[in-house]
Amino acid sequence: DSGLRFHYVAAGERGKPLMLLLHGFPEFWYSWRHQLREFKSEYRVVALDLRGYGETDAPSHKENYKIDCLIADIKDILESLGYSKCVLIGHDWGGMIAWLVAICYPEMVTKLIVVNFPHPSVFTEYILRHPSQLIKSGYYFFFQMPWFPEFMFTLNDFKVLKSLFTSQATGIGRKGCRLTAEDIEAYLYVFSQPGALTGPINHYRTIFSCLPLQHHEVIMPTLLLWGERDAFMEVEMAEITRIYVKNHFRLTILSEASHWLQQDQPDIVNKLIWTFLKEETKRKRE
């Protein structure tokens, strides 16, 4: 309905149940490469470039990045792909969108899986009471400035972008699957295109207009996966999220893992997702 063209990468046969993957910041479909390979045996797996990211259209005005638009995008994409429901998986900012789609369009989400992002109500309430989380989320405020955040990312051949994934403070840890030189190159290629950072940062420039939420409850089975060494999100928020899920809720915290969980520990993450998907089917049979 928005008139935008969306880029996605798909694996698995058309007609199989849909698994829709929503990436975080600053990423694109590629952050789900391990899951595209893993789940194509039983699902039509679709990894999206969100509005403003990668090869998806990027409207220039920040008003076009309001949360309502981002939620509507997912509904439209589902219908365009010929599906009425899906297993919805989101990481980081894509996790925020996934929570909101599950709240606003529960009939469209059979199962919800979120990686390293708490229920949005938990996030807003927690951040107001915990200055330490407010500091960790300081970039939300920094991103409100025009043009300067984009400029910062480009300095020293995109040093900030590289260090997000590789530095000791924020990157994938010693025991994780480090990004290869090719992986880093893929990220640099996407974000070094002219204007490629403005769309992603615009997602954050409208955040304060939509909070707090009107509706809160999540009514489908939900899996929350969390890397405990997340430099941006305090792990306490994961446990509090349980309050808002009025169905089977499973939380798994991986102690050695970073914020970039599905790339950091792909084998464990894939196994946990399979277990969650299968245990629900088993429960129904019983």
C-alpha positions in Angstrom: 0.0 0.0 0.0 2.9 2.4 0.6 4.0 2.1 -3.0 7.5 1.2 -1.8 9.6 -1.7 -3.3 11.0 -4.1 -0.8 14.1 -6.2 -1.2 14.2 -9.7 0.4 16.2 -12.9 0.1 14.3 -16.1 0.3 15.1 -19.8 0.8 12.9 -22.9 0.8 10.0 -23.8 -1.4 7.0 -21.5 -2.0 3.9 -22.8 -0.3 5.7 -24.1 2.8 4.8 -22.2 6.0 6.3 -18.7 6.0 9.1 -17.7 8.4 9.7 -13.9 8.2 13.0 -12.5 9.5 13.4 -8.8 10.5 17.0 -7.5 11.1 18.2 -4.8 13.5 20.4 -1.8 13.2 22.8 -1.3 11.5 22.2 -4.5 9.5 20.3 -5.9 6.5 19.0 -9.3 5.3 22.5 -10.7 5.5 22.4 -11.0 9.3 20.1 -14.0 8.9 22.3 -15.9 6.5 22.7 -18.8 9.0 18.9 -19.1 9.5 18.1 -18.9 5.8 20.2 -22.0 5.3 18.9 -23.8 8.4 15.2 -23.4 8.2 14.6 -23.8 4.4 14.0 -27.5 4.8 10.6 -26.9 6.4 9.8 -23.2 5.8 9.7 -20.6 3.1 12.3 -18.4 4.8 12.2 -14.7 3.9 14.8 -12.2 5.2 13.8 -8.7 4.5 15.6 -5.4 4.1 13.5 -3.1 6.2 12.2 0.2 4.9 15.1 2.5 4.2 17.7 -0.3 4.4 19.9 -2.0 1.7 18.1 -2.4 -1.6 14.6 -1.6 -0.2 13.2 1.9 -1.1 14.2 4.6 1.3 11.7 7.5 1.5 13.5 10.8 2.2 11.2 12.3 4.9 11.6 11.0 8.4 7.8 11.0 8.9 7.8 8.0 6.6 9.6 5.9 9.3 6.9 6.1 12.0 6.3 2.9 13.8 2.8 2.6 12.2 4.3 2.6 8.8 6.8 -0.1 9.8 4.1 -2.3 11.2 1.9 -1.8 8.1 4.9 -2.8 5.9 5.0 -6.2 7.5 1.3 -6.8 7.0 1.6 -5.7 3.4 4.6 -7.9 2.7 2.9 -10.9 4.2 -0.1 -10.4 1.9 2.2 -9.7 -1.2 4.0 -13.0 -0.5 0.6 -14.7 -0.6 0.4 -15.6 3.1 -2.0 -14.8 5.9 0.2 -15.8 8.7 3.9 -16.6 9.6 6.4 -17.5 12.2 7.8 -14.0 12.9 11.4 -13.5 14.0 13.1 -10.2 14.8 16.4 -9.1 16.2 17.1 -5.7 17.9 15.1 -3.0 16.1 13.5 -5.7 14.0 12.6 -7.3 17.3 10.8 -4.2 18.4 8.8 -4.2 15.1 8.1 -8.0 15.6 6.6 -7.4 19.1 4.4 -4.6 17.7 3.2 -6.7 14.7 2.3 -9.5 17.2 0.4 -7.0 19.4 -1.4 -5.3 16.5 -2.1 -8.2 14.2 -2.1 -11.3 16.4 -4.0 -13.3 13.7 -0.9 -13.0 11.4 1.7 -14.4 13.8 1.5 -18.1 14.7 4.7 -18.0 16.8 6.9 -15.0 17.8 10.6 -15.3 18.3 12.6 -12.2 19.4 16.3 -11.9 19.8 17.8 -9.3 22.2 14.9 -6.9 22.4 12.4 -6.8 25.3 8.7 -6.2 25.0 8.5 -2.5 24.1 6.5 -1.6 27.2 9.2 -3.2 29.4 11.9 -1.2 27.5 10.2 2.2 28.0 9.4 1.6 31.7 12.8 0.1 32.5 14.7 2.9 30.8 12.9 5.6 32.8 13.9 3.8 36.1 17.4 2.7 35.3 19.9 5.4 34.3 22.4 2.7 33.3 20.1 1.5 30.5 19.4 5.2 29.5 23.1 5.6 29.0 23.3 2.4 26.9 20.5 3.7 24.8 22.1 7.1 24.4 22.4 6.6 20.7 18.6 6.9 20.4 19.0 10.6 21.5 22.2 11.1 19.4 20.3 9.9 16.3 17.7 12.7 16.7 20.3 15.2 15.3 20.1 15.8 11.5 23.0 14.6 9.2 25.7 14.4 11.9 25.1 10.8 13.0 25.4 9.7 9.3 28.6 11.6 9.0 30.0 10.0 12.2 29.5 6.5 10.7 31.5 7.4 7.6 34.6 8.7 9.3 37.8 6.7 9.0 36.4 4.4 6.4 33.3 3.4 8.5 35.3 2.7 11.6 32.3 2.9 13.9 30.4 0.4 11.8 33.3 -2.1 11.8 33.9 -1.7 15.5 30.3 -2.4 16.4 30.7 -6.0 15.2 34.4 -6.5 16.0 35.5 -4.5 19.1 35.8 -6.0 22.5 33.2 -3.8 24.0 30.3 -4.3 21.5 31.4 -7.0 19.1 31.0 -10.7 18.9 33.0 -12.3 21.8 35.9 -14.7 21.8 33.7 -17.8 21.9 31.4 -16.6 19.1 31.5 -17.0 15.3 33.5 -13.9 14.4 32.5 -12.0 11.2 34.8 -12.9 8.4 36.5 -10.3 6.2 33.9 -11.0 3.5 31.0 -10.5 6.1 32.5 -7.1 7.1 32.9 -6.2 3.4 29.2 -7.0 2.8 28.2 -4.6 5.5 30.5 -1.9 4.3 29.3 -2.2 0.7 25.6 -1.8 1.7 26.2 1.2 4.1 28.7 3.0 2.0 26.2 3.6 -0.8 25.1 7.3 -1.1 22.5 8.1 1.5 22.4 4.5 2.8 22.6 5.5 6.5 19.8 8.1 6.5 16.9 5.6 6.2 18.1 3.3 9.0 18.8 6.3 11.3 15.4 7.8 10.4 13.8 4.7 12.2 15.1 6.2 15.4 14.2 9.8 14.6 10.4 9.1 15.0 10.6 6.8 18.1 9.5 9.3 20.6 6.3 10.1 18.8 4.9 6.6 19.3 5.6 5.7 22.9 4.1 4.6 25.2 2.0 1.9 23.7 -1.8 1.7 23.9 -2.0 -2.2 23.7 0.4 -4.5 25.4 -0.6 -8.1 25.4 1.0 -10.8 23.2 -1.2 -13.8 22.8 0.8 -16.3 20.7 3.6 -18.7 21.9 6.8 -16.6 22.3 10.5 -17.4 22.5 12.9 -14.7 23.7 16.6 -15.4 23.1 19.2 -13.1 24.7 22.9 -12.8 24.6 23.9 -11.8 28.1 26.9 -9.8 27.0 24.8 -7.4 25.1 26.4 -4.0 25.3 23.2 -2.2 24.5 20.4 -4.0 26.4 20.4 -5.0 30.1 19.5 -8.6 30.6 17.0 -7.8 33.5 14.5 -6.6 30.8 14.3 -10.1 29.4 12.8 -11.7 32.5 10.3 -8.8 33.0 9.0 -9.4 29.4 7.2 -12.6 30.7 4.5 -10.4 32.2 3.2 -9.3 28.8 3.0 -12.8 27.1 -0.4 -14.4 27.8 0.7 -17.8 26.3 3.6 -20.2 26.4 6.7 -18.1 27.0 10.2 -19.4 26.9 13.3 -17.3 27.7 16.8 -18.5 27.0 19.8 -16.4 28.0 23.2 -17.3 26.5 25.9 -16.3 29.0 28.9 -15.9 26.6 27.0 -14.3 23.7 26.8 -10.7 22.4 24.1 -8.5 21.0 24.6 -10.1 17.6 23.2 -13.4 18.8 22.1 -15.1 15.6 25.5 -14.5 14.0 27.5 -15.0 17.2 26.0 -18.4 18.1 24.1 -19.6 15.0 24.2 -23.3 15.8 22.8 -22.8 19.3 20.2 -20.2 18.2 19.0 -22.5 15.4 18.7 -25.4 17.7 16.7 -23.4 20.3 14.4 -22.1 17.5 13.8 -25.7 16.2 13.0 -26.9 19.8 10.5 -24.1 20.3 8.8 -24.7 17.0 8.6 -28.5 17.5 7.5 -28.4 21.2 4.5 -26.3 20.3 3.4 -28.8 17.7 3.9 -31.6 20.2 1.9 -29.8 22.8 -1.0 -29.3 20.4 -1.1 -33.1 19.7 -1.2 -33.9 23.4 
